[in-house]
Amino acid sequence: MTEDRTVINNHVIVLFDGVCNLCNSAINFMIDHDSDKIFKFAPLQSDIGKSYINKLNINTLSIDTIIVVTKDTFYTKYEAIIYIGSMLTNPYRFFSKIGSIIPFYIGDICYDMVARSRYKIFGSKDTCRVPTPDIMDRFLV
């Protein structure tokens, strides 16, 4: 992969399951509450998503998660959710601080329970979402 200009330019990359309805709703929520437009998005299934997964050496067969990539590191599962919340507008930033009190291994257990049943409860699409023109600049393609 070539030099990662988006992370270097202080953007945070969010890799998500592009066919999951819950995940797509979470991305819409993030777009609405990311006043600084720090987040950029890419489906895990996309070429860019796969490139990040390979670069970070993440085994997606054993990890069913959202992945947050910063300039210095990456976060998965509950820790990714807490990080995302910390970057959003209040009151979500405040809720993130409260949520960070919960040990990450307990948060990961809850995250895994939702992740295992998300398609059954929230459904899925046959293809990844296609961003509308007004938010296209928020997506890595």
DSSP file (Angstrom, degrees, kcal/mol; ACC not computed):
  #  RESIDUE AA STRUCTURE BP1 BP2  ACC     N-H-->O    O-->H-N    N-H-->O    O-->H-N    TCO  KAPPA ALPHA  PHI   PSI    X-CA   Y-CA   Z-CA
    1    1 A M              0   0    0      0, 0.0     3,-0.1     0, 0.0     0, 0.0   0.000 360.0 360.0 360.0 141.6    0.0    0.0    0.0
    2    2 A T        -     0   0    0      1,-0.2     0, 0.0     0, 0.0     0, 0.0  -0.165 360.0 -53.7 -73.4 174.8    1.3    3.5   -0.8
    3    3 A E        -     0   0    0      1,-0.1     2,-1.5     2,-0.1    -1,-0.2  -0.231  57.0-122.9 -52.6 135.1    1.8    6.1    1.9
    4    4 A D     >  +     0   0    0      1,-0.2     4,-1.9    -3,-0.1     3,-0.2  -0.624  37.6 171.9 -87.1  84.0   -1.4    6.5    3.9
    5    5 A R  H  > S+     0   0    0     -2,-1.5     4,-2.3     1,-0.2    -1,-0.2   0.824  71.1  61.3 -65.2 -32.8   -2.1   10.2    3.4
    6    6 A T  H  4>S+     0   0    0      2,-0.2     5,-1.9     1,-0.2    -1,-0.2   0.915 109.4  40.2 -65.4 -42.1   -5.6   10.1    5.0
    7    7 A V  H >45S+     0   0    0     -3,-0.2     3,-1.5     1,-0.2    64,-0.3   0.909 114.3  53.7 -70.8 -40.7   -4.2    9.0    8.4
    8    8 A I  H 3<5S+     0   0    0     -4,-1.9    -2,-0.2     1,-0.3    -1,-0.2   0.850 101.6  60.2 -61.4 -34.5   -1.2   11.3    8.1
    9    9 A N  T 3<5S-     0   0    0     -4,-2.3    -1,-0.3    -5,-0.2    -2,-0.1   0.084 127.1 -98.7 -83.2  25.5   -3.6   14.2    7.5
   10   10 A N  T < 5S+     0   0    0     -3,-1.5     2,-0.3     1,-0.3    -3,-0.2   0.717  79.5 136.9  66.9  25.3   -5.2   13.6   10.9
   11   11 A H      < -     0   0    0     -5,-1.9     2,-0.5    -6,-0.2    -1,-0.3  -0.725  48.5-136.6 -93.2 154.2   -8.2   11.7    9.7
   12   12 A V  E     -a   39   0A   0     26,-2.7    28,-2.7    -2,-0.3     2,-0.4  -0.951  16.3-139.8-110.4 128.6   -9.3    8.6   11.4
   13   13 A I  E     -aB  40  69A   0     56,-2.6    56,-3.2    -2,-0.5     2,-0.6  -0.751  12.1-162.9 -92.6 130.8  -10.3    5.6    9.2
   14   14 A V  E     -aB  41  68A   0     26,-2.8    28,-2.1    -2,-0.4     2,-0.5  -0.958   2.0-164.2-115.1 115.6  -13.3    3.6   10.2
   15   15 A L  E     +aB  42  67A   0     52,-3.3    52,-2.4    -2,-0.6     2,-0.3  -0.864  20.8 170.4 -98.2 128.7  -13.5    0.2    8.5
   16   16 A F  E     -a   43   0A   0     26,-1.6    28,-3.5    -2,-0.5     2,-0.9  -0.895  45.5 -88.9-138.6 162.7  -17.0   -1.3    8.8
   17   17 A D    >   -     0   0    0     -2,-0.3     3,-1.2    26,-0.2     7,-0.2  -0.650  38.1-160.3 -74.5 106.7  -19.1   -4.2    7.5
   18   18 A G  T 3  S+     0   0    0     -2,-0.9   111,-0.8     1,-0.3    -1,-0.2   0.617  85.3  49.0 -69.8 -14.3  -20.6   -2.6    4.4
   19   19 A V  T 3  S+     0   0    0    109,-0.2   106,-3.0   107,-0.1     2,-0.5   0.467  87.4 100.7-102.9  -2.4  -23.5   -5.1    4.1
   20   20 A C  B <>  -E  124   0B   0     -3,-1.2     4,-2.4   104,-0.2   104,-0.2  -0.724  60.1-153.7 -88.5 124.5  -24.6   -4.8    7.7
   21   21 A N  H  > S+     0   0    0    102,-1.7     4,-2.1    -2,-0.5     5,-0.2   0.886  97.1  51.0 -63.8 -39.7  -27.7   -2.6    8.3
   22   22 A L  H  > S+     0   0    0    101,-0.5     4,-2.2     2,-0.2    -1,-0.2   0.928 111.2  48.4 -62.5 -44.7  -26.6   -1.9   11.9
   23   23 A C  H  > S+     0   0    0      1,-0.2     4,-2.1     2,-0.2    -2,-0.2   0.911 110.7  50.2 -63.0 -43.5  -23.1   -0.9   10.8
   24   24 A N  H  X S+     0   0    0     -4,-2.4     4,-2.2     1,-0.2    -1,-0.2   0.877 109.8  51.0 -64.3 -37.3  -24.5    1.4    8.1
   25   25 A S  H  X S+     0   0    0     -4,-2.1     4,-2.2     2,-0.2    -1,-0.2   0.890 108.8  52.0 -64.7 -38.6  -26.8    3.0   10.6
   26   26 A A  H  X S+     0   0    0     -4,-2.2     4,-2.5     2,-0.2    -2,-0.2   0.887 108.6  50.7 -64.6 -38.6  -23.8    3.5   12.9
   27   27 A I  H  X S+     0   0    0     -4,-2.1     4,-2.5     2,-0.2    -2,-0.2   0.916 109.3  50.5 -65.5 -42.7  -21.9    5.2   10.0
   28   28 A N  H  X S+     0   0    0     -4,-2.2     4,-2.1     1,-0.2    -2,-0.2   0.915 110.7  50.1 -59.5 -42.7  -24.8    7.5    9.3
   29   29 A F  H  X S+     0   0    0     -4,-2.2     4,-1.5     1,-0.2    -2,-0.2   0.921 110.3  49.9 -61.1 -45.2  -24.9    8.4   13.0
   30   30 A M  H  X S+     0   0    0     -4,-2.5     4,-0.5     1,-0.2     3,-0.3   0.912 109.0  51.4 -62.1 -42.9  -21.1    9.1   13.0
   31   31 A I  H >< S+     0   0    0     -4,-2.5     3,-0.7     1,-0.2    -1,-0.2   0.910 110.4  49.8 -59.9 -42.1  -21.4   11.3   10.0
   32   32 A D  H 3< S+     0   0    0     -4,-2.1    -1,-0.2     1,-0.2    -2,-0.2   0.779 119.2  36.5 -67.6 -27.1  -24.2   13.3   11.7
   33   33 A H  H 3< S+     0   0    0     -4,-1.5    56,-1.9    -3,-0.3     2,-0.8   0.177  89.7  93.8-116.5  16.4  -22.2   13.8   14.9
   34   34 A D    X<  +     0   0    0     -3,-0.7     3,-1.7    -4,-0.5    -1,-0.1  -0.702  45.5 170.5-107.1  76.9  -18.7   14.3   13.6
   35   35 A S  T 3  S+     0   0    0     -2,-0.8    -1,-0.2     1,-0.3    53,-0.1   0.770  76.6  50.6 -63.8 -26.8  -18.7   18.1   13.4
   36   36 A D  T 3  S-     0   0    0     51,-0.3    -1,-0.3    -3,-0.1    52,-0.0   0.481 102.3-132.6 -88.2  -2.6  -14.9   18.2   12.7
   37   37 A K    <   +     0   0    0     -3,-1.7    -2,-0.1    -6,-0.1    -6,-0.1   0.896  56.3 145.8  51.9  45.3  -15.2   15.6    9.8
   38   38 A I        +     0   0    0     49,-0.2   -26,-2.7   -27,-0.1     2,-0.3   0.760  44.0  83.7 -81.2 -25.7  -12.3   13.7   11.3
   39   39 A F  E     -a   12   0A   0    -28,-0.2     2,-0.3    -9,-0.1   -26,-0.2  -0.612  52.9-174.1 -87.5 138.0  -13.7   10.3   10.2
   40   40 A K  E     -a   13   0A   0    -28,-2.7   -26,-2.8    -2,-0.3     2,-0.3  -0.942  17.9-145.4-120.3 149.0  -13.3    8.7    6.8
   41   41 A F  E     +ac  14 139A   0     97,-2.6    99,-3.1    -2,-0.3   -26,-0.2  -0.864  22.6 169.1-124.2 148.2  -15.0    5.5    6.0
   42   42 A A  E     -a   15   0A   0    -28,-2.1   -26,-1.6    -2,-0.3    99,-0.1  -0.936  34.9-116.7-153.2 133.0  -14.4    2.3    4.0
   43   43 A P  E >   -a   16   0A   0      0, 0.0     3,-1.4     0, 0.0     6,-0.5  -0.409  23.0-127.1 -64.2 144.0  -16.3   -1.0    4.0
   44   44 A L  T 3  S+     0   0    0    -28,-3.5   -27,-0.1     1,-0.3     9,-0.1   0.820 110.9  58.2 -57.3 -31.1  -14.2   -4.0    5.1
   45   45 A Q  T 3  S+     0   0    0    -29,-0.4    -1,-0.3     4,-0.1   -28,-0.1   0.602  89.3  94.5 -78.9 -11.8  -15.2   -5.6    1.8
   46   46 A S  S <> S-     0   0    0     -3,-1.4     4,-2.8     1,-0.1     5,-0.2  -0.281  88.6-110.7 -78.3 165.2  -13.7   -2.8   -0.4
   47   47 A D  H  > S+     0   0    0      2,-0.2     4,-2.1     1,-0.2     5,-0.1   0.906 121.3  48.3 -60.5 -42.1  -10.2   -2.9   -1.9
   48   48 A I  H  > S+     0   0    0      2,-0.2     4,-2.3     1,-0.2    -1,-0.2   0.924 111.3  50.1 -65.3 -43.7   -9.2   -0.1    0.5
   49   49 A G  H  > S+     0   0    0     -6,-0.5     4,-2.3     1,-0.2    -2,-0.2   0.928 112.1  47.1 -58.9 -45.8  -10.7   -1.9    3.5
   50   50 A K  H  X S+     0   0    0     -4,-2.8     4,-2.5     1,-0.2    -1,-0.2   0.863 109.0  55.8 -63.8 -35.8   -8.8   -5.1    2.5
   51   51 A S  H  X S+     0   0    0     -4,-2.1     4,-2.7    -5,-0.2    -2,-0.2   0.924 109.2  45.5 -63.4 -45.1   -5.6   -3.1    2.0
   52   52 A Y  H  X S+     0   0    0     -4,-2.3     4,-2.6     2,-0.2    -2,-0.2   0.914 111.3  53.1 -63.7 -42.1   -5.8   -1.8    5.6
   53   53 A I  H  X>S+     0   0    0     -4,-2.3     5,-2.4     1,-0.2     4,-0.5   0.921 113.2  43.6 -59.6 -44.3   -6.6   -5.2    7.0
   54   54 A N  H ><5S+     0   0    0     -4,-2.5     3,-0.8     3,-0.2    -2,-0.2   0.926 112.8  51.6 -66.5 -44.7   -3.6   -6.6    5.2
   55   55 A K  H 3<5S+     0   0    0     -4,-2.7    -2,-0.2     1,-0.3    -1,-0.2   0.881 115.3  42.0 -59.5 -39.4   -1.3   -3.7    6.2
   56   56 A L  H 3<5S-     0   0    0     -4,-2.6    -1,-0.3    -5,-0.2    -2,-0.2   0.501 108.3-127.4 -86.8  -4.7   -2.4   -4.1    9.9
   57   57 A N  T <<5 +     0   0    0     -3,-0.8     2,-0.5    -4,-0.5    -3,-0.2   0.926  47.4 166.5  58.1  49.0   -2.2   -7.9    9.7
   58   58 A I      < -     0   0    0     -5,-2.4     2,-1.0    -6,-0.1    -1,-0.2  -0.835  35.2-139.4 -98.5 128.8   -5.7   -8.4   11.0
   59   59 A N    >>  -     0   0    0     -2,-0.5     3,-1.0     1,-0.2     4,-0.5  -0.769  16.4-172.1 -86.7 102.4   -7.2  -11.9   10.7
   60   60 A T  T 34 S+     0   0    0     -2,-1.0    -1,-0.2     1,-0.2     5,-0.1   0.617  78.6  69.2 -75.0 -10.5  -10.8  -11.1    9.7
   61   61 A L  T 34 S+     0   0    0      1,-0.2    -1,-0.2    -3,-0.1     3,-0.1   0.812 110.3  33.2 -72.9 -28.2  -11.8  -14.7   10.1
   62   62 A S  T <4 S+     0   0    0     -3,-1.0     2,-0.5     1,-0.1    -2,-0.2   0.422 115.3  63.6-105.9   0.2  -11.3  -14.5   13.8
   63   63 A I     <  -     0   0    0     -4,-0.5     2,-0.7     2,-0.1    -1,-0.1  -0.973  52.0-178.1-131.4 120.6  -12.4  -10.9   14.3
   64   64 A D        +     0   0    0     -2,-0.5     2,-0.3    -3,-0.1    51,-0.1  -0.810  47.5 108.7-115.5  86.1  -15.9   -9.7   13.5
   65   65 A T  S    S-     0   0    0     -2,-0.7     2,-0.3    -5,-0.1    -2,-0.1  -0.937  72.5 -94.3-154.8 164.8  -15.6   -6.0   14.3
   66   66 A I        -     0   0    0     -2,-0.3    11,-0.9   -50,-0.1     2,-0.5  -0.681  42.5-148.9 -78.9 145.9  -15.5   -2.4   13.3
   67   67 A I  E     -BD  15  76A   0    -52,-2.4   -52,-3.3    -2,-0.3     2,-0.5  -0.987   8.9-162.2-125.7 128.0  -11.8   -1.3   13.0
   68   68 A V  E     -BD  14  75A   0      7,-2.6     7,-2.6    -2,-0.5     2,-0.5  -0.944   8.6-163.3-110.2 122.9  -10.7    2.2   13.7
   69   69 A V  E     +BD  13  74A   0    -56,-3.2   -56,-2.6    -2,-0.5     5,-0.2  -0.927  10.9 176.7-112.1 121.5   -7.3    3.2   12.3
   70   70 A T        -     0   0    0      3,-3.0   -63,-0.1    -2,-0.5   -58,-0.1  -0.552  48.8 -93.0-108.7 179.9   -5.4    6.2   13.6
   71   71 A K  S    S+     0   0    0    -64,-0.3   -63,-0.1    -2,-0.2   -64,-0.1   0.855 123.7  29.0 -60.3 -35.1   -2.0    7.5   12.7
   72   72 A D  S    S-     0   0    0      1,-0.1     2,-0.3   -65,-0.1    -1,-0.2   0.710 127.7 -15.4-102.3 -24.1   -0.4    5.5   15.5
   73   73 A T        -     0   0    0      2,-0.0    -3,-3.0    -5,-0.0     2,-0.3  -0.858  58.5-111.1-160.5-173.0   -2.5    2.4   16.1
   74   74 A F  E     -D   69   0A   0     -2,-0.3     2,-0.3    -5,-0.2    -5,-0.2  -0.980  18.2-154.0-139.5 156.4   -5.8    0.7   15.5
   75   75 A Y  E     -D   68   0A   0     -7,-2.6    -7,-2.6    -2,-0.3     2,-0.3  -0.929   8.7-169.1-128.1 149.6   -8.7   -0.3   17.7
   76   76 A T  E >>  -D   67   0A   0     -2,-0.3     4,-1.1    -9,-0.2     3,-0.9  -0.888  49.3 -10.3-133.0 166.3  -11.3   -3.0   17.4
   77   77 A K  H 3> S-     0   0    0    -11,-0.9     4,-1.8    -2,-0.3     3,-0.5  -0.098 125.9  -3.5  50.0-132.8  -14.6   -4.0   19.1
   78   78 A Y  H 3> S+     0   0    0      1,-0.3     4,-2.6    26,-0.2    -1,-0.2   0.859 133.7  56.3 -61.9 -39.2  -15.6   -2.1   22.3
   79   79 A E  H <> S+     0   0    0     -3,-0.9     4,-2.3     1,-0.2    -1,-0.3   0.876 106.8  51.1 -62.3 -36.3  -12.3   -0.1   22.4
   80   80 A A  H  X S+     0   0    0     -4,-1.1     4,-2.7    -3,-0.5    -1,-0.2   0.904 109.4  50.3 -65.3 -41.7  -13.1    1.2   18.8
   81   81 A I  H  X S+     0   0    0     -4,-1.8     4,-2.6     2,-0.2    -2,-0.2   0.920 111.2  48.1 -63.0 -44.2  -16.6    2.2   19.9
   82   82 A I  H  X S+     0   0    0     -4,-2.6     4,-1.9     2,-0.2    -2,-0.2   0.914 112.2  49.6 -63.0 -42.9  -15.2    4.1   22.9
   83   83 A Y  H  X S+     0   0    0     -4,-2.3     4,-0.8    -5,-0.2    -2,-0.2   0.938 110.9  49.3 -61.5 -46.8  -12.6    5.8   20.7
   84   84 A I  H >X S+     0   0    0     -4,-2.7     3,-1.5     1,-0.2     4,-0.7   0.944 110.4  50.7 -57.7 -49.3  -15.3    6.8   18.2
   85   85 A G  H >< S+     0   0    0     -4,-2.6     3,-0.8     1,-0.3    11,-0.2   0.850 104.1  58.7 -58.0 -35.4  -17.5    8.2   20.9
   86   86 A S  H 3< S+     0   0    0     -4,-1.9    -1,-0.3     1,-0.2    -2,-0.2   0.696 107.3  47.8 -68.8 -17.3  -14.6   10.3   22.3
   87   87 A M  H << S+     0   0    0     -3,-1.5   -51,-0.3    -4,-0.8    -1,-0.2   0.511  97.9  86.1-100.2  -8.0  -14.3   12.0   18.9
   88   88 A L  S << S-     0   0    0     -3,-0.8   -54,-0.2    -4,-0.7     5,-0.1  -0.284  88.2 -84.8 -86.8 175.6  -18.0   12.9   18.4
   89   89 A T    >>  -     0   0    0    -56,-1.9     3,-1.0     1,-0.1     4,-0.8  -0.316  67.5 -55.8 -72.1 161.4  -19.9   15.9   19.7
   90   90 A N  T 34 S+     0   0    0      1,-0.3    -1,-0.1     2,-0.2    -4,-0.0  -0.498 117.6  35.4 -70.7 148.8  -21.4   16.0   23.2
   91   91 A P  T 3> S+     0   0    0      0, 0.0     4,-2.5     0, 0.0    -1,-0.3  -0.992 120.6  54.2 -86.0  -1.1  -23.3   14.3   24.8
   92   92 A Y  H <> S+     0   0    0     -3,-1.0     4,-2.0     1,-0.2    -2,-0.2   0.844 105.7  54.2 -66.3 -33.6  -21.7   11.3   23.0
   93   93 A R  H  X S+     0   0    0     -4,-0.8     4,-1.6     2,-0.2    -1,-0.2   0.907 110.0  48.2 -63.0 -41.5  -18.2   12.3   24.0
   94   94 A F  H  > S+     0   0    0      2,-0.2     4,-2.0     1,-0.2    -2,-0.2   0.924 110.0  50.8 -64.6 -45.9  -19.4   12.3   27.6
   95   95 A F  H  X S+     0   0    0     -4,-2.5     4,-2.9     1,-0.2    -1,-0.2   0.860 106.6  56.5 -60.7 -35.1  -21.1    8.9   27.3
   96   96 A S  H  X S+     0   0    0     -4,-2.0     4,-1.8   -11,-0.2    -1,-0.2   0.898 105.0  51.2 -63.1 -40.5  -17.8    7.6   25.9
   97   97 A K  H  < S+     0   0    0     -4,-1.6     4,-0.3     2,-0.2    -2,-0.2   0.909 112.3  46.1 -63.5 -41.7  -16.0    8.7   29.0
   98   98 A I  H >< S+     0   0    0     -4,-2.0     3,-1.6     1,-0.2     4,-0.4   0.931 112.0  51.7 -65.0 -44.4  -18.5    6.9   31.2
   99   99 A G  H >< S+     0   0    0     -4,-2.9     3,-1.2     1,-0.3    -2,-0.2   0.778  97.1  67.6 -63.4 -27.2  -18.3    3.8   28.9
  100  100 A S  T 3< S+     0   0    0     -4,-1.8    -1,-0.3     1,-0.3    -2,-0.2   0.635  85.9  70.7 -71.1 -11.0  -14.5    3.8   29.3
  101  101 A I  T <  S+     0   0    0     -3,-1.6    -1,-0.3    -4,-0.3    -2,-0.2   0.820  81.4  86.6 -69.9 -30.8  -15.0    2.9   32.9
  102  102 A I  S <  S-     0   0    0     -3,-1.2     5,-0.0    -4,-0.4    -3,-0.0  -0.537  96.4-107.0 -70.9 130.2  -16.2   -0.5   31.8
  103  103 A P    >>  -     0   0    0      0, 0.0     4,-2.2     0, 0.0     3,-0.8  -0.326  25.3-125.3 -58.1 139.4  -13.2   -2.9   31.4
  104  104 A F  H 3> S+     0   0    0      1,-0.3     4,-2.8     2,-0.2   -26,-0.2   0.825 108.0  59.4 -60.4 -33.0  -12.7   -3.5   27.7
  105  105 A Y  H 3> S+     0   0    0      2,-0.2     4,-1.4     1,-0.2    -1,-0.3   0.871 108.5  45.4 -66.6 -32.6  -12.9   -7.3   28.0
  106  106 A I  H <> S+     0   0    0     -3,-0.8     4,-1.9     2,-0.2    -2,-0.2   0.916 113.1  50.0 -72.1 -43.3  -16.4   -6.9   29.4
  107  107 A G  H  X S+     0   0    0     -4,-2.2     4,-2.7     1,-0.2    -2,-0.2   0.882 108.1  54.4 -59.4 -38.4  -17.3   -4.5   26.7
  108  108 A D  H  X S+     0   0    0     -4,-2.8     4,-2.9     2,-0.2    -1,-0.2   0.863 104.0  54.7 -64.8 -36.2  -15.9   -6.9   24.1
  109  109 A I  H  X S+     0   0    0     -4,-1.4     4,-1.8     2,-0.2    -1,-0.2   0.942 112.0  43.3 -61.3 -46.8  -18.2   -9.7   25.4
  110  110 A C  H  X S+     0   0    0     -4,-1.9     4,-2.0     2,-0.2    -2,-0.2   0.913 113.4  52.3 -64.0 -42.8  -21.2   -7.4   24.9
  111  111 A Y  H  X S+     0   0    0     -4,-2.7     4,-2.9     1,-0.2    -2,-0.2   0.932 108.8  50.4 -58.4 -47.0  -19.9   -6.3   21.5
  112  112 A D  H  X S+     0   0    0     -4,-2.9     4,-2.4     1,-0.2    -1,-0.2   0.862 106.4  55.2 -62.0 -37.1  -19.5   -9.9   20.4
  113  113 A M  H  X S+     0   0    0     -4,-1.8     4,-0.9     2,-0.2    -1,-0.2   0.927 113.2  41.4 -62.9 -44.0  -23.0  -10.8   21.5
  114  114 A V  H >X S+     0   0    0     -4,-2.0     4,-0.8     1,-0.2     3,-0.6   0.927 113.3  53.9 -67.5 -44.6  -24.4   -8.0   19.3
  115  115 A A  H >< S+     0   0    0     -4,-2.9     3,-0.6     1,-0.2     4,-0.4   0.874 105.1  54.4 -59.4 -39.2  -22.0   -8.8   16.4
  116  116 A R  H 3< S+     0   0    0     -4,-2.4    -1,-0.2     1,-0.2     4,-0.2   0.817 120.0  30.7 -66.1 -29.6  -23.1  -12.5   16.3
  117  117 A S  H <X S+     0   0    0     -4,-0.9     4,-2.5    -3,-0.6     5,-0.3   0.308  86.5 105.5-112.5   9.6  -26.7  -11.6   15.9
  118  118 A R  H <X>S+     0   0    0     -4,-0.8     4,-2.7    -3,-0.6     5,-0.6   0.856  82.1  48.2 -64.1 -36.6  -26.6   -8.3   14.0
  119  119 A Y  H  >5S+     0   0    0     -4,-0.4     4,-1.4     3,-0.2    -1,-0.2   0.910 113.6  47.8 -68.9 -40.1  -27.7   -9.8   10.6
  120  120 A K  H  45S+     0   0    0     -4,-0.2    -2,-0.2     2,-0.2    -1,-0.2   0.907 122.4  33.6 -66.6 -41.4  -30.6  -11.7   12.2
  121  121 A I  H  <5S+     0   0    0     -4,-2.5    -2,-0.2     1,-0.1    -3,-0.2   0.921 135.9  20.3 -81.4 -46.2  -31.8   -8.7   14.2
  122  122 A F  H  <5S-     0   0    0     -4,-2.7    -3,-0.2    -5,-0.3    -2,-0.2   0.594  99.9-135.2-104.9 -14.1  -31.0   -5.8   11.9
  123  123 A G     << -     0   0    0     -4,-1.4  -102,-1.7    -5,-0.6  -101,-0.5  -0.136  12.8-114.6  85.2 176.1  -30.7   -7.5    8.5
  124  124 A S  B     -E   20   0B   0   -104,-0.2     2,-0.2  -103,-0.1  -104,-0.2  -0.940  12.7-124.5-146.6 166.7  -28.1   -7.1    5.7
  125  125 A K        -     0   0    0   -106,-3.0     4,-0.1    -2,-0.3     3,-0.0  -0.689  21.1-124.8-108.5 164.6  -27.8   -6.0    2.2
  126  126 A D  S    S+     0   0    0     -2,-0.2     2,-0.3     2,-0.1  -107,-0.1   0.741  94.6  26.6 -79.3 -24.2  -26.4   -7.9   -0.8
  127  127 A T  S    S-     0   0    0   -109,-0.1    -2,-0.1  -108,-0.1     3,-0.1  -0.884  93.1 -89.1-134.7 164.6  -23.9   -5.1   -1.6
  128  128 A C        -     0   0    0     -2,-0.3  -109,-0.2     1,-0.1  -110,-0.1  -0.340  56.5 -88.3 -69.8 156.2  -22.0   -2.4    0.2
  129  129 A R        -     0   0    0   -111,-0.8    -1,-0.1     1,-0.1  -111,-0.0  -0.289  31.5-140.0 -64.5 148.7  -23.6    1.0    0.6
  130  130 A V        -     0   0    0     -3,-0.1    -1,-0.1     0, 0.0     6,-0.1  -0.963  24.6-126.1-110.2 116.8  -23.0    3.6   -2.1
  131  131 A P        -     0   0    0      0, 0.0     5,-0.1     0, 0.0     8,-0.0  -0.288  20.6-118.4 -64.4 145.4  -22.5    7.0   -0.6
  132  132 A T    >>  -     0   0    0      1,-0.1     3,-1.7     3,-0.0     4,-0.7  -0.429  32.1-103.3 -75.8 159.1  -24.7    9.9   -1.7
  133  133 A P  G >4 S+     0   0    0      0, 0.0     3,-0.6     0, 0.0     4,-0.4   0.818 117.9  61.5 -55.8 -32.8  -22.9   12.8   -3.4
  134  134 A D  G 34 S+     0   0    0      1,-0.2     3,-0.0     2,-0.1    -2,-0.0   0.696 117.5  28.1 -71.4 -17.1  -23.2   15.0   -0.3
  135  135 A I  G X4 S+     0   0    0     -3,-1.7     3,-2.1     1,-0.1     4,-0.3   0.277  86.4 108.5-122.5   9.7  -21.1   12.6    1.8
  136  136 A M  G X< S+     0   0    0     -4,-0.7     3,-1.7    -3,-0.6    -2,-0.1   0.841  73.2  62.2 -56.9 -35.2  -18.9   11.1   -0.9
  137  137 A D  G 3  S+     0   0    0     -4,-0.4    -1,-0.3     1,-0.3    -2,-0.1   0.624  95.4  62.6 -68.5 -10.6  -15.9   12.9    0.4
  138  138 A R  G <  S+     0   0    0     -3,-2.1   -97,-2.6   -98,-0.1     2,-0.4   0.558  95.0  75.2 -87.0  -9.9  -16.2   11.1    3.7
  139  139 A F  B <  S-c   41   0A   0     -3,-1.7     2,-0.6    -4,-0.3   -97,-0.2  -0.839  75.3-134.6-110.6 140.6  -15.6    7.7    2.0
  140  140 A L              0   0    0    -99,-3.1   -92,-0.2    -2,-0.4   -91,-0.1  -0.811 360.0 360.0 -89.4 123.3  -12.4    6.2    0.8
  141  141 A V              0   0    0     -2,-0.6    -1,-0.1   -99,-0.1   -94,-0.1   0.359 360.0 360.0-129.1 360.0  -12.9    4.7   -2.6
